[in-house]
Amino acid sequence: MTPSPAPVTSSLCTCFRLRRASRRVTQVYDRELAAVGLSLNQYSILRRTEREPRVLGGLAEELGMDRTTLTRNLSPLMDAGLLETVRGKDARQRVIALTDEGRARLIAAKPCWQRAQAVIDAMLGETAIQQLHGELDRLDGLLRQHLGEAA
């Protein structure tokens, strides 16, 4: 494993450190996914609708976005014909479904995502990745509880 480079700037702010690392990780994924015309954010939305159509509110919650932000992110995917709105059990619900074109794009994107994932995994190693995932999941659960969200 290569030695860790010194941080560009030191900060005691956990949010700053998380956001900085998140932006850089996102860049790794975005570079790979650009080959199929997707961003990591778009890929994540498509993946979450892959198994079944999703109610907008539930999809927003799973992605950790508010509904307004998700709606803004859905527009380009709908315009490109990768997602569509379908009728839900309740006519008031907005249900998002993957189209055949969206499914094909997702299939093309998976190897790109896997390459990006492999880059990050190789940088940290399997043990550190498992620890990082565990700590991030734990932090997410604690924050949801603190914010009064359903776990």
C-alpha positions in Angstrom: 0.0 0.0 0.0 1.3 3.5 -0.9 1.9 6.0 1.9 -0.9 8.5 2.5 -0.1 11.9 1.1 -0.2 14.8 3.6 -3.5 16.6 3.7 -3.8 19.7 1.6 -5.3 21.6 4.5 -5.9 20.5 8.0 -9.3 21.1 9.5 -11.0 20.0 12.6 -14.4 20.2 10.8 -15.7 16.6 10.1 -18.1 17.9 7.5 -15.3 19.6 5.5 -13.2 16.5 5.5 -16.1 14.3 4.5 -17.2 16.6 1.7 -13.7 17.1 0.4 -13.1 13.3 0.2 -16.6 12.8 -1.2 -15.9 15.3 -4.0 -12.7 13.5 -4.9 -14.2 10.0 -4.8 -17.1 11.3 -7.0 -14.5 12.6 -9.5 -13.1 9.1 -9.9 -16.5 7.6 -10.6 -17.6 10.5 -12.8 -14.5 10.1 -15.0 -15.2 6.4 -15.6 -19.0 6.9 -16.1 -18.5 9.8 -18.6 -17.7 7.1 -21.2 -21.5 6.2 -21.2 -22.7 9.7 -20.6 -23.6 9.4 -16.9 -22.5 11.0 -13.7 -22.3 9.1 -10.5 -25.4 10.8 -9.2 -27.3 9.7 -12.3 -25.9 6.2 -12.1 -27.0 5.9 -8.5 -30.6 7.0 -9.4 -30.8 4.4 -12.2 -29.4 1.7 -10.0 -32.1 2.4 -7.3 -34.8 2.0 -10.0 -33.4 -1.1 -11.6 -35.3 -3.8 -9.6 -38.7 -2.1 -9.5 -40.4 1.3 -10.0 -39.8 3.5 -7.0 -42.0 6.0 -5.3 -40.4 9.5 -5.5 -40.3 10.0 -1.7 -38.8 6.6 -1.0 -36.2 7.0 -3.7 -35.3 10.4 -2.3 -34.9 9.0 1.2 -32.7 6.1 0.1 -30.5 8.5 -1.8 -30.3 10.9 1.1 -31.8 13.8 -1.0 -34.8 16.0 -0.5 -37.6 15.5 -3.0 -36.8 18.9 -4.7 -33.2 18.0 -5.3 -34.2 14.5 -6.6 -36.8 16.0 -9.0 -34.1 18.3 -10.4 -31.8 15.3 -10.9 -34.5 13.2 -12.5 -35.2 15.8 -15.3 -32.2 15.0 -17.5 -32.7 11.3 -17.1 -36.4 11.6 -18.1 -35.5 13.9 -21.0 -32.9 11.3 -22.2 -35.6 8.6 -22.0 -33.8 6.6 -19.3 -36.6 7.0 -16.7 -40.3 7.5 -16.9 -43.2 8.3 -14.6 -45.7 5.4 -14.2 -49.0 5.1 -12.3 -48.6 3.9 -8.8 -51.0 2.1 -6.6 -52.2 5.5 -5.3 -52.8 8.0 -8.1 -51.3 10.7 -5.9 -47.9 9.0 -5.8 -45.2 9.8 -8.3 -43.5 6.5 -9.3 -40.3 6.5 -11.3 -39.4 3.5 -13.5 -36.4 2.5 -15.6 -37.1 2.4 -19.3 -35.6 -0.2 -21.7 -33.2 2.5 -22.8 -32.3 3.2 -19.2 -31.7 -0.5 -18.5 -29.4 -0.7 -21.6 -27.4 2.4 -20.4 -27.2 0.9 -16.9 -25.8 -2.4 -18.3 -23.2 -0.4 -20.3 -22.3 1.7 -17.2 -21.8 -1.2 -14.7 -18.2 -2.0 -16.0 -17.3 1.7 -15.7 -18.6 1.8 -12.1 -16.7 -1.4 -11.3 -13.5 0.1 -12.6 -14.0 3.2 -10.4 -14.8 1.0 -7.4 -11.7 -1.1 -8.0 -9.5 2.1 -8.0 -10.9 3.2 -4.6 -10.7 -0.4 -3.2 -7.1 -0.7 -4.3 -6.2 2.6 -2.7 -7.5 1.6 0.7 -7.4 -2.2 0.7 -10.2 -4.6 1.6 -9.9 -4.3 5.4 -10.0 -0.5 5.3 -12.9 -0.4 2.9 -14.9 -2.7 5.1 -14.1 -0.5 8.1 -14.9 2.7 6.2 -18.3 1.3 5.0 -19.1 0.1 8.5 -18.3 3.5 10.0 -20.1 5.4 7.3 -23.2 3.3 7.8 -23.0 3.7 11.6 -22.6 7.5 11.2 -25.6 7.6 8.8 -27.8 5.7 11.3 -26.7 7.9 14.2 -27.4 11.1 12.1 -30.8 9.8 11.0 -31.7 9.1 14.6 -30.4 12.5 15.7 -32.5 14.2 13.0 -35.6 12.2 13.9 -35.7 10.2 10.7 -36.9 6.6 10.5 -34.0 4.2 10.6 
